[in-house]
Amino acid sequence: MASINLVTEIPGPNSLAMVARREAATSRGAAKLTQLGIESASGAVVHDVDGNSLLDFAGGIGVLAIGHCPPNVVQSLKDQAEKLIHMCAIVGTYEPFVRVAELLNDVTPGDYAKKTVLLNSGAEAVEAAVKIARAYSGRQAIIVFEGAYHGRTNMTMAMTSKYSLFKKGFGPFAPEVYRLPFPNIYRTPMGMSTEEYVEYAIGQLENAFIAQVDPSAVAAIVIEPVQGEGGFIPTPPRFMQRIRELCDEHDIVMVADEIQCGFGRTGKIFAIEHYDIVPDLVTTAKSLAAGMPLAAVTGKAEIVDAPHPGGLGGTYSGNPLACVAAIDAIEMIRQPGFLQRATAVGTRIREHMENMQAENSIVGDVRGLGAMLAMELVTDRETKTPLSAAHTSQVNLETLKRGVITIRAGLYSNCVRFLPPLNISDDEIDEGMTVVAEAIRLVNQIALESS
């Protein structure tokens, strides 16, 4: 039985009315990728205010690893709301706060004593990781990479790439952030092998310690094991290994930003586990708490303990409702069967994407890890010229018309990314990807005719 059920055009009249109210009442600066008004959702299916049912391949931008409204989480939230909605962990301690920290310490990589600090958002977690690394090392400099996305606060905007979308008009930004080239394998320079390109990027990283900042001044190197907003680009293993080696050599804190790629998305609890490398700190958010606002920094106890008492924390950090949702989410995601299913979801989606690549010249690359996947769209496979953001947006508009929610990504805004709930069924995958294939064929034809 099909999951997509459309009774009006998408968006329908009630959705358009709701979005009009939103636009009248809220800042235009707050991003809005669709014209949908949402009524409810379950698993991988979303119901809009016009009575349409759609498949969600955006997953709250990576938040919904265990699906929309999982019954156990809903029940835990109801039970907790009857006992304690808010206390503030600065004022008092409550069981869910302690338990979620214990679970994070348990599942995060590293055979050493670990501690956790709980926060509200991914950007807040990254900023806290910077504070922790600076307090521990007594240094100020932070190294990040081209294509990275780390958040929208002033500090994390300084760390984030893609200037025009996230940073334009908001400066000046926090100082002592050094951005280095990232080896995007798809864009290996002509005449270079993949291995040569990675070694070249490593050479640039090493040269930066002479040309840009002395390693004795560097507090942390922060890297996404799989770049998210940058286009779902896995870090090459040799590059990741060299970062770990340099951090060890120079006593630099290695921070893995797992906010989008963590919690089962790649088929392991953390994407860094694909590399057999243990970072010093891990930042998490998104799927950590099944849709509730919760983030964390977890890592070596001696490092996490470096800030002075009162240097970390916030009014809502570790809210009881968010914590009980996280407890359920972690316990579900850590199960071997769940992680195996995540891998299977990724394999099935990738097969569909590779078929699209074979049939449509605009699909230049298919990439990712596990069920964190993207296709990069180009005008020419030889030159790899990015397809326009307008044409890429047209793909997402066409999938939406047909009942599938997809969203963009990429430094050039020319990628379509896939982050479906990991409890999506095979039939739902096939149904949704059939729609995506229709949209790709249509835009491929439009792009050919306009070239």
N, C-alpha and C positions, 0 to 999 in steps of 0.2 A: 504494500500500500504506500503510495507516494506521501512524502512529508510536506512537500510544497502544495499549497492550496490557495490559489489566487481568486478572489471574488471581485476585486476592483483592479484598476490600473495601479501600478506602484510608482510613486506614492499615491495613496488614495486621498479623498477629500478630507477625512478626519485627520490624517497625518499632516496634510498641508496646513490645516487650520491650527493644529498644535504647534507646528514649526513656526508659523507666522506669529503666534503668541510668544514663542521663545525669542524670536528675532526682535520683537518689540520690547521685550523685558530684559534681555541679556546682552552682554558685550559681543560685538561682531568678532572680536579677537579670539573668542573661545571657539576652537575648531568644531566644525560640523560637517561630517563626510557624507551623510545621507539626509534625505528628507523624510525619514521614517519617524512615526510616532509609535512607541512601543507600549503594549498593554501587559504582556506576560511572556514567559519563556520557560521551557523545560528541555533538559538535555541539549540537543543541538538545534532545536526548533524554536523560532521566535514568532509570537503572534502580535500583529500590529493593531492599532485602534480602529482599523477598517474591517477587521475580521479575516485578514490574510495571514497565512502561515508561511514562513520563510525559513530556509536553512542558513545558519549562522557560521560562516567560514572566517569571521574576524575574531570571534571569541572574546569580545571585550578588549581587543588588542592584547591578547595573550593572558587574560586574567582567568579564563574559565576552563582550566584544564580538566576539572571534574564536572563540567557542564553547568548549564543554567539550573538554579534552584534544586540542587541535589537534596533528596528528602531527609537524609540524616543531618545535613547542615541546617536545613530549615527547622527541623525539630530541636536541634541544639540551640539555635538562636531563640526560638520560642521559650525553651526552658530557662535559658540564661536571662532573657528579658524580664522574666518574672522574679528573678533573684537579685540581679545587679546589672544595671545598664551602664553606669559610670561611677568611678571612684577617683580616678587619677592615680597612676602608679607612683607618682611623687609623694602622694599623701598616705597611701596604704597598699598592702600587698594582697592579691587574691589569686586563687588557685589557677585559673586559666592563664594568667600572665606568667606564672612560674612554669606551668606545664609546657606551654608553647616554646619557651626559651630552652627548656630541657630537650624537647624534641629536635629543635634546630641544632643544638649542640651535638645531638646524637647522629643526625643524618648528614651534616655537613662534612665534607672530606677533611681528613687530617687525624693522624693517630697521636693526638696530644690533648692536653686540657684545653677546652674551649669555653667561651662565654659569648653571650648575645646581648645586643641592645635593640629594643623594639621601638619602631617609629611609625609614621603614618603613610608615607609615600616613597616611591622609588627615588625621586630626587633627594628627598630628605635622607634616605639611607646612604646614597652616594656622598652627600655632603658630610654626613656623620663619619663615613669611612675616611674621608680626607682629614677631618678633625682628629680622628683617632690616630691616623698615621703620622700626622704632624706632632701630636702630643708625644707619641712613642719615640719618634726619631729625633725630635728637636730640629727638624728641617722644614722647609717651606715648599719646595718645588714639587709639582705634580706632572707626570708624563701621561698623555693620552694620545689618541690616534685619529687620523682622518677617517671620516665616515661614522665616528662614534656618536651615540646619543646617550647622555647621562642625566638629562633633566632640564627643568625650566627655571630653577632658582638662579640668582645671579652667579653663584659659584658653579653650579652645574651647567649653566649656559656657557660659561667660559670653557668648560670641558667638552661641550657638545660641538659637533661639526654641523655642516649644512646651514650656513649663515642666513640666507634670505628668508627661510621659513621660520626659524626659531629665534634668531638673534637681532634681526634688522631693527634698528631704532631703539634698542634697549641698553646700549652700552653707556658708560664704560663697564667692563667686566672685571671680575676678580683677577689679580695678577698672579704671577708665578705658575702659570699653566703652559706647558710646552707640548705642542701638537706635532706628531711625527707621522710619516707616511705609513700606510697599512697595506700589506700585500694582498690586494684583491686579485685572486688567481684568474678570474675571468678576463681581467684587463691586463694580463701579462704583456709587457711591451713586445712589439714585433721583433723577432730575431733572438729573443731570450727564451730559454726553457723555463718551465715552472720552477725547477730547483735553482736556477740562476737568479730568477726574479726574487725568490724568497731570500736567498743569500744577499742579494743587493739591498733588500729592505732591512735585513739584519745589519748590514754595513752602515746604513743610514742611521739606524738606532744607536749603534756603537759610536759613530762619528758625532752624534748629537751630544755625547758626553764630553766632547772636546769643543765642538762648535757652538753649542747652545747653553749647556748647563753642566756643571761639574757633578759627578755622581754623589759627592759628599753633601750636595745641597738638595738631593732628591729624596722626598719623603715616601712617595708611592708611584708605582706604575699601575694605572687602572685600565683594564681591557675587558671587553665583552668577548667571551669565548665564541659566540656567534653574534656578529653585529646585527642589531634589530632594525632600527630606522635606516641604517646604512644600506640595507638590502639583503639581510639574511645571509651574510657572508661568514662562513666558518673561518676562524683563524687557522692558518697553516700550522701543522704540528711543530715543525722545526722552529718557526717564529715564536710560538708559545714557549717552547723549551728554552730558547735563548733568553726570553724575558725572565723565566725562572732562574736561569744561571746568573744573569746580571744582577737580579735582586739578591741572590745569595752572596754574590761576590762583593757587593757594595752595601749590604745591610739595608736594602730598600724594601719597603712593604709591597708585596704583590697583591693587588685587589682584583678579584674576578667579579665583574658586574653581571650577575645572573638574573637581573630583574625580569627580562623577557624570556631568556633562554632556559631558565631554571624550572624546577618543580615538574619534572616529567616530560616537558615539551620535546626534548630531543631523544627520548627513550631511556634516559638515565635521570636520576633525581636532579643532578646538576650537569650542565654541558661540559664543564671542565673535567668531568670524569672520563670523557672520551679521550683525554690527553694523558691520563695517568700522571697528572701534575696536581700538586696540592698548593693552592694559594694560601696566603696568610690571612686574608679577610675575604668574605663573600657577602655581597649585597643581594638582598632578595625583596620581592614585593609581588605585584600582579597575582599569579596563581597561588601564592602562599596562603591566602585566606578566602578562596572560593568566591571572590567578588567583594568582600569586606575590605575596608581600607586598613592595611597593615603592611609594614615593611620591617626589615631587620638588617643588622650587620652582625655576622657571626665569624669568629675566628680564634686565633691563638689567645688564650686567656691573658697572657702578659701584655699583649698589644691592646686588646679591647679594654683592659683595666687602666690604660695609660692616662686618659683624661681625669682631671680632678673631679671629685664629687660635685654634682650640680652642673658640670660642663656638658652633659648630654641629657636628653629627655624632653618631654613636651606634654601639654595638658591632655591630649587624646592618645598619646603613644601607648600602645598595648591596651586599648579599650577592651573590656571584658567580652563584648559581642564579637569583635574582630578576632579575639584570641580563641574563642570556642570554635569559630569557623575554621581557623587555621589548624587547630588540633585535628579536626575531622579531615581536613584536606591533606595534611601531612600523612596521617595514618593511611589514607586511601592511596595516595601517590606512591608511597614507599613500598607498596606491595609488589612483588615480582610480576604478578599477572597484569597489574595496571601498566607497568613499564613495558612489558611485552606487547600489550595492546597499543601503546603509544607508538612503538616501532612499527607495528603492523599498519596502523593508520597512515604513518608517513610513507611506508612502502607503497600502499595502494594509491595514495594521492600522487606520489611521484610518477607512478606508471601512467596515470592520466596525463600529467604534465609533459612527460616525455613523448607521448603520442601527439599532443598538441605541438610540441617543438618540431616533430617530424613532418607535420602537415602544414605549419604556418611559419613563414619566413621571419615574422616579427618576433618570434620567441627565440631570443638569442641564447639564453642560459636558463637552466633549471638547477636549483641548488638548495642547500640547507642541510640540517641534521634532524633525523627523526621526523616528527610532525611539525617542524618549524621550517617551512618551505616557501620559496618564492620563484617566480619566473621573471627574468629581466627582458624587457621588450626593447627592440632596436629597429632602426630603419634599414640597416645593412649588417649582415652577419660578419662580413669581412672587416669593415671599419669599426663595427660595434657602436655606431652612432646611436645615442639614446633616443628612443621614441619620445615624442613630445609628451609633456605632462597632460596635455589636453586629450590626446589619443589614449593614454593610459587610463585617465579618468573615465573615458568613454567605455572601456572594458568594464569597469566597476559599475557604471550606470546601466549597461546592458545586462550584466548578471543580476543586478537589483530588480530590473523590470521583470525578469523571469523567475524571481523568487530566491536568489542567493545573495547574501551579503558578503562582499569582498572589499578590501581596502588596499591602498597603495603603500609603497615603501621605496627606499633607495635614495642615494645621494642626488640623483637626477629626477626623482619622483617618477621613475619609469619601470617600477616593479609592482607586480601584484603578489601580495603575500597571503599565506594560508595559515591560520591559527585556530582551527576548529576545536570545539570541545573534544577531549580525547575519549569520551564515551560515545562518540558518534558511531553509528552502525555502518557496515559495509554498503548496505543499500542506500543509505543517506549520502555516503561518500560518492557513490556512482551517480546518484541522482543529481547531486550538486555539481560534480565535475563535468557532467554532460552539459549542464547549463553554461558553465565556464567555457567549455569548448565552443559552444555556439557563439558566445560573445567574442572569443578570440578570433574565430573565423570571420565574423562580421567586421571587426576592427582591422584585421589583416587585409581584407579586401579594400576597406576605406583607405588604409595607408598605402596600398599599392596604387590605387587610383589617383592619390594626391601626390605621389612621388614623381 
